Amino acid sequence: MLEQARSYGDILIVGVQSDESVRAAHAGLRGSGDSGVSFSQNSRRPITPAAERAEILAALAAVDYVVEFEGPSARKLIEQLKPDIVVKGASVNPSPAEAAEDRLAEANGVKIVRILLDPGYSTTLLIERITQARA
């Protein structure tokens, strides 16, 4: 996905959500949500700390810069950077907040590009595999 994102511009800046923001985003999930992951599994997030995620991403040839952001979305980061294009992983069912964020960005001249994610690669599936291996 990052190599595809790079093809849309001259510089690729990747936003990494802070650990606190990841925990907050998943703390509200109780029981079994859309992802099918129980609350106890979601409370283990993030699996890898933001600093390590940023270091790994920064080492990739396609990535020029990595920036950590706070909050449930990268909206403030996008407002600060004022990019021409924002590339996101395509969500099957974007949330109303995500759709509103996209409309706001587009209203400010930012082109939104969605790239399909490779099936079978997600934190949710990784947690499920680890949990099953421990059982």
Order of alpha helices (4+ residues) and beta strands (2+ residues): alpha-beta-alpha-alpha-alpha-beta-alpha-beta-alpha-beta-alpha
